[in-house]
Amino acid sequence: MSWFTEDPTLLLVIGGLLIAALVVACAKTGRVVMIVWAVPVAAVVGGGVLIEHLVVTPREEVEGTIESARQAFVANDQEAVLRYISPSPAADPIRRRIRWALQMAEIREARITDGPHIQVNNFTTPPSATAELIAVARGRVRTGTSVYDQYTARFLLRLVKHQDRWLIEEVKEEPPLGRR
């Protein structure tokens, strides 16, 4: 059922094909009742799209956490970024890295160029998720000079559900073109 709550494309395609078939049948037979049958089909498709929009899956929650952390990073808001990091001692290196990066540079842009590719595991306690993405950050060094104004890396994130929120607990960085 997750295909339905993650992406309504299949529902829209099937509904569109059914309505198109009913319109063609009406044109061929001249029976207006075919158009009347298209109304419940459109209602079912519309209801399905509404349900898909209203249901937020764990995968979408994880994606929202990653996007919100990215936006806070671009805003150079250290405290806002840290709100998306787990309070666990295992996340201390992440907090240090964020503080260092935002003190060292003014971030002007951060984009996710590939992903995030997310897998949620509801069988762990607490529930966890992994996300793989490639991101590019552009900025300006606050003091001194630097030859580089861009940083690109593949990030492997581990998130955990803490109360009602997903928080980043572990980050591994790799070269963007290298694979594990």
N, C-alpha and C positions, 0 to 999 in steps of 0.2 A: 504494500500500500504506500510505501514511501515515494514511489515514482509519482504518485498522484499529488502528494503534499509538497513535493520538492519542485515540480515543474509541470504546469498545465498544458504543455505543448501537445502531448498525445491526445488529451481530451479535446482540445481545440481542433486538431486535425480530424479526428473521428467525427466530431459534431459538424464541422464544416463540410466534410464529405457527405454525411447523411443529409444535410440541408441542401447541398448541391444536387444530390440524387433526387430529392423530392421536387426541387424546382424543375429539373430535366423531365421527371415523370409528369409533372403538371403541364409542361410545354408539349410533351408528346401526346398525352391523353386528353388534354383540355379539361381535366377534372380539377377544380379549384380546391377540393378537399385535400389534395396533396400539400398545398401551401398551409392549410390549417394544421396538418400534422407536423409541419416544420416548427410551429410555435412551441409545443412541448419539448422538442429536441433542443431548441434554443434556450428554453428555460432550464433544462437539465444542465446544459453546457455552462450557462451563466451561473447557476447554483454551484457547480463544481469549481469554477474559477473563483467564486467568492469564498468557498470553503478553503481552497488552496491559499488564498490571500490571508485568511484569518488564522489558519493553523501555522504556528511557528515550530518547526522541528528542531531537535537538538543541533543538527548540522547547521541550520540557519542561525541559531543562537551563537554557535562558535564563530561562524563567518561574521556576525555582527560584532562580536568581541574584537576580532582581528581588525575589522574596518574602523571601529571606534578608537582602538589603540593607535592605528595609523594616522587618523585625523588628529589625535592629541599630539602625536609626534611631530606632524607638520606644523601644528600651532606652537611648537616649542614649549609645551606645557608639561613640565616634568611631573608635577603632582598628578595630573590627569592620566598620563601614561602609566604611572606607578599604580593607579587604581585597578589596572587590568592585569597586574602581576600578583601571583599567589602570595599569601603571607607566609608560606612555608619557608623554613630556612634553606631548603633546596633551591629556592628562587633568589637567594642573596646575590649570586653572580649576575643575574639579569638586572637587578636593581642597580648594582654598581656600574654596569655597562651603560645603562640608560642615563644615569647621572653624569657619567664621564662624557658620553656623546653629546648631551644637550648643553653641558658646560663648555665643551670644546668647540662646538660648531652651531651655527644658526641654520636650521633646516628650512629649506625653501620649497622642497618638493619631495614626496615619497610616494612611489607607485608600486603596485603589485603587478608585475608583468606576466606572471604565470601562476595560476592557482587562485586562491588556496584550494588544494586537494585535501579534503577533510574526510577522516574516518572516525566515527564515534563508537566508543565501546561502553555500552550501558551495563555490562556484566562485571565491571570493576567497581570497587567501593573506595572512594566516590567514583561516579562515572568519569571517564576520561575521553580525550580525543587527541588525535594527531593531525597536524596540518603541515603540508609541504607547499612552499611558495618561493618564487624568485621575486626579489624586491630591489628597486633602485631608489637611492636617496641622493638628493642634490642639496648642496648647501654651501656655506661660506665659513671658513675658520674664523673664530672670534678674535684670536690673538695670533700674531705671527703670519706666516705665509705657507701655502701648500700648493703643490703642483696639481693636486687632484681636487676636484669639486664634486665628485660623484663616487658613490660606493654601491656596488652591486654584489649580491650574495644570494645563495639558496639558503632558506631558513627551514629548519625542521622544528616545529613547535609541538610541545606536549601541553595540553590544557586539562584542567580538572574542574569539576563542578564544585563550587564552594557556596554552600547555601543555595541561592537561586541564580547564581551567576557563574559563567565560565571564566576562569582565570588562567593566565599563562604561567606554567610552573617550570618549564625547561625549554631552552633555546639552543639549538646547534646550528652553527654557520658553516657553510661549505662554499667553495668556489662555484659560481653560477653554472659553469659548464661541466663540472665534475659530478660524477654519480658515486653514491656509496658503494 
